[in-house]
Structure formats: C-alpha cells, structure tokens
Amino acid sequence: MKAIFVYAKTESLCRSVACALEELCCEVSCCWDPAEAAAADLCAYGTVIVSTPLQDEFGLNFIAELHRRTSAGIIVLAKTDIADEVQTRINFTGAFVLARPFTKAALVQSVRMAVLAKENMRRLQDENTKLTQKLDDYKLINRAKCCLIQYLNFTEEQAERHIRKLAMDSRRTAREVAEDTLRTYGGITGG
C-alpha cells in the first residue's frame, strides 16, 4: 500500500489519525499547516485523509483541488451531523466521507476501500484508453480502405487484405499502413 497523507486542523488530530493507521504498515505523513499542505507533492501518496474543518477553510476547495491534481484515494472526516451533506457536495471527487467519531476499524476499512476503488478506477481508465485507441485505429483503417476502394477499385475485402498483408510484410501496424495509404491518396490522417 502506498503512503498516506493526513491533513487536519491540529497536530494532535493528525497524530491520532496516524496512530489509528499503524496496522496498515505504511508510511503516514501528517500536515496541519495550510501552506505546507498546498505545497505538498500529493501524487506520491496513495491515500489522502482530510479532517474537516481545516484551519483556513472548511476543506471542500482543498478536496476539489486534490481530486484535480492527484489520483490518490480521498477520505474526508466530517462531523456526523453534516457527513451526508459533505458527501453530497464532494460526490464528483469520488471521495469517501467517514463520520466522526469513528472507530479505528472503520478508518482502516475506509482506507482499504479507497485504495481498492482507486485501483479499480485506474484499471477502467486504462481499459477505456485501450478501447478508444482501438476505435481510432478502426476508423483510420476504414478511411484507408475507402481510399483504396475509390482509387484502386478494390473491393472492401481486397482493401482490408491489402492493408493487413502490407502491415505484416513490412512489420508495421495496420494503423501505420493506413496512415501511409491516406497520405498517399490525399486523405487526412487526423482521427
């Protein structure tokens, strides 16, 4: 498990949260200074815990900024009477809200859930990137096939076979061959 960053209003609150996380056997960094928190490289952390309210603001702006600049799992500690409202206001960040007071077990479980959620999100984003690339390749290859059909009077099957065979023979991807075909016949290569 990657390191955990804890940001709270006071040093004692930071330390008590860090103490509760000892069983996770990972590095826990504590911060209670707003300037230090703003300057911290939070990309190095797998999880960030923010205990609201902070010294200079409630913490919602910091959480939104945190979501924008890092892929860390975010856990927000908020008083029980406002926890639901806080969750509603930060839903877009994917952060978990843990109502205070909480048990050590609840905090540890929340950290584990945040880590799993972020890992699943990363896998989905990777898969989405791969599928988007495949779709772009498919569109480009189809445009190249249209050029071959138009300029060389190939059938669709012949154009497909021509692109695949040329790719195999030249040890390039079908996308690279399609790009060359579009350049040759005046097609535009942009997606």
N, C-alpha and C positions, 0 to 999 in steps of 0.2 A: 504494500500500500504506500502511495506517495505521501509526502509530508503534509501536515495540516497547519493552516494559518488560522489563528484565533484573534479576532478583533472585538474589543469590548470597551466600555467606558472607563473601567478602572483596572489596575494591575491585579487586584485581588480576585476580581471576577474572571479575568483571563487565566490566572493561575488555577482557580478552582475548576474551570472547564478543562484545562490541560491535565490536571490531576485525574479527572474522570476518564480521560482518554488513554491512560497509561497501559491498559491491557491490549491496546491495538499495536503496541510495539513499533511505533513510527515516530519520526521527529515532529514535534509540535512547537511552532513559533508563536509567541504572544505579542500583541501590539495593543496599546491603549492610547497612542498619540496619533491624532488625525493626519498630521503632516507625514509621519513615518508610514502610516497605512497607505496614503495616497502615492508615496514614492516606492513602495514595496513591489518587487517583481513577483506578482502573484501567479504567473504562469508556471513557476517552479513547484506549485502546490497542487495536490490532487483534490483537496477539500478546503474550503474556506468557511469558517464559522463566524457569523456576525451576531453579536448580542446587542439587541436594541434596547433603549435608545443609546446613541453614541454621544460623545462629548459635544460635537458641533452641529449635529443634525439627528433626526430620528434614525436614519440609516438606509432609507429606501433609495435615495440617489446613489449612495455608495454601492448598494446591491445591483442597481441597474448598470452602473459603470463596470462593476465587477463582471457581470454577465457579458457585457460587450467586449471586454478585453482579455478574458481568460476562459478556458474550457473546464475549469475546476467545478466540482460539485459544491453547491452552496447550501448551507444550513443557516437558518435565521432563528435566533432565540428571541421570543416575544412573550410578554405577559399573557396569561391565559385569557383574560377578558378581551384582548384585541388580536389574538393569534389568527382567528378566522379572517378578520378584515385585512391583516397584513398579508396573509396567504393570497387573498383575492387580488390585492394590489400588486403583488410580485409574481403572479402566475406566469407571466411572459418570460420570466428568467429561468423557470424550471427549478427554482429553489424550494427546499423543504422548510416548513416552519415547525419548530418544536416549541410547544407551550411551556412557559416557566411557571411554577417549578417543575422540574423533570427529574427522573431517576438517572443514575449513571448508565443503567442498561438501556434506557430509552435513547440517550445521547449516542452511545456506542452503536446501537442498531440504526439510528438515523445516519450516522457517518457511513456505515456499511451500505445502506440503501442508496445514499447519494453517490457513492463510488460505483455501485452496480448500475444505477440509472445513467450516469455519465458514460460508462463503458458501453452500455447498450446504445446510447445516442451516438457515440463515436462510430460504432460498427454500422449503424444505419446510415450515417453520413458518408462513410466510406463506400458502402454499397450503392448509395444514391449517386455518388460521384462516378463509380464504375458504370452504372446503368446509363447515366447521362452521356458519358463518353461513348458507350456502345451505340446509343441512339444517334449521336452526332456522326459517328463513323458510318452507320447505316444510311443516313441522309446523304452524306457525301458520296458514298459508293453508288447510291441510286441516281444521284445527279450525273456522276461519271458514266453510268450505264446509259442514261438518256442521251448524253453526248455521242457515245459510241453507236447508239441506235440511229440517231439523227445523221451523223456524218459518215459512218461506215456501213450503214444499212444492216447492222447486226440485229438479230432477234434479242429479246431480253435474256434468254438463256445463254446465247453466244456472248453477249456483253459481260454477263456475270462470270462465265467460264474464262473469258479473256482476262479480266481483272484478277481473278483468283490464280490463274496459271502464271501470269506475269509476276504477281507478288511472290509466288512460290519459287519461280525460276530465278528471280533477282534477290531473293531473301529479304524482301521488304514486306511491310504490312499492306493489306488491301487498301487501307486508308491512304498510304503514301502513293500507291499506284493510282488511286482515284484522284488524288490531288494533282499528280503529273498529267493525267488524262484531261482534267479540267483546265490546267494551264495550257496544254497543247491545243485544245479546241476552243479556247477563249472563255471558258466558264469561270465564274468567280468562286474562290475556294472558301470564303467565309461562311460558316455554319448555316 
